[in-house]
Amino acid sequence: MVELVWREEYTVGVSELDRQHQIIIQLINELGAADQTPDRADTPAETIAGILDRLTDYVTTHFALEENYMERFDYGAYEGHLEEHLRYIRTIGDLTQDQMDRKDSVSAELIDFLNEWWINHILSEDKKYTKTFNDGGLE
């Protein structure tokens, strides 16, 4: 599976959010590598489930922070951005359930979705809030 690599073009101009995006990309890469290097203490299914749990928890925290900033700084595209987050949550919930039903390996559909969604979301949606957040004092 293709490993995501953080590029400067993904920077949204808010260091805290950039760090969170980098961690999300690391977790996606860890999930993609789980088939090749399962944790010796766990079965592949347990390893995959653990990574998915960490990713879900981290994304939930990340979305909450972004949404807090959007409300705080009166971001004009808040509703549309929130809808993107909700669509992600619904889709990833379905794909995660499918993954748990498979148990033996990481689904290519899941990895493809995560890779495409996050890069596209950062480049097309998150970058739109840079000016608003910077004007509000975030760097």
Backbone hydrogen bonds, N-H to C=O, Kabsch-Sander energy under -0.5 kcal/mol:
donor,donor_aa,acceptor,acceptor_aa,energy
10,Y,7,R,-2.1
11,T,8,E,-1.8
18,D,14,V,-2.6
19,R,15,S,-2.6
20,Q,16,E,-1.8
21,H,17,L,-2.6
22,Q,18,D,-2.2
23,I,19,R,-2.0
24,I,20,Q,-2.4
25,I,21,H,-2.3
26,Q,22,Q,-2.2
27,L,23,I,-2.4
28,I,24,I,-2.3
29,N,25,I,-2.4
30,E,26,Q,-2.4
31,L,27,L,-2.3
32,G,28,I,-2.5
33,A,29,N,-1.9
34,A,30,E,-0.7
34,A,31,L,-1.0
36,Q,33,A,-0.7
37,T,33,A,-2.2
42,D,39,D,-1.1
47,T,43,T,-2.4
48,I,44,P,-2.7
49,A,45,A,-2.6
50,G,46,E,-2.4
51,I,47,T,-2.1
52,L,48,I,-2.6
53,D,49,A,-2.3
54,R,50,G,-2.2
55,L,51,I,-2.8
56,T,52,L,-2.7
57,D,53,D,-2.6
58,Y,54,R,-2.5
59,V,55,L,-2.9
60,T,56,T,-2.2
61,T,57,D,-1.9
62,H,58,Y,-2.6
63,F,59,V,-3.1
64,A,60,T,-2.1
65,L,61,T,-2.1
66,E,62,H,-2.6
67,E,63,F,-2.8
68,N,64,A,-2.2
69,Y,65,L,-2.5
70,M,66,E,-2.5
71,E,67,E,-2.2
72,R,68,N,-2.9
73,F,69,Y,-2.6
74,D,71,E,-1.2
75,Y,70,M,-3.0
78,Y,75,Y,-1.5
81,H,77,A,-2.3
82,L,78,Y,-3.0
83,E,79,E,-2.1
84,E,80,G,-1.6
85,H,81,H,-2.0
86,L,82,L,-2.5
87,R,83,E,-2.4
88,Y,84,E,-2.2
89,I,85,H,-2.4
90,R,86,L,-2.3
91,T,87,R,-2.7
92,I,88,Y,-3.3
93,G,89,I,-1.8
94,D,90,R,-1.9
95,L,91,T,-2.7
96,T,92,I,-2.6
97,Q,93,G,-2.1
98,D,94,D,-2.3
99,Q,95,L,-2.3
100,M,96,T,-2.5
101,D,97,Q,-1.9
102,R,98,D,-1.6
103,K,99,Q,-2.5
104,D,102,R,-1.1
111,I,107,S,-2.0
112,D,108,A,-2.9
113,F,109,E,-2.3
114,L,110,L,-2.6
115,N,111,I,-3.0
116,E,112,D,-2.6
117,W,113,F,-3.2
118,W,114,L,-2.2
119,I,115,N,-1.7
120,N,116,E,-2.5
121,H,117,W,-2.9
122,I,118,W,-2.6
123,L,119,I,-2.4
124,S,120,N,-2.8
125,E,121,H,-2.3
126,D,121,H,-2.6
127,K,122,I,-1.6
128,K,125,E,-1.1
129,Y,126,D,-1.5
130,T,127,K,-1.0
133,F,129,Y,-2.8
134,N,130,T,-3.0
135,D,131,K,-3.1
136,G,132,T,-1.2
137,G,134,N,-1.7
138,L,133,F,-2.5
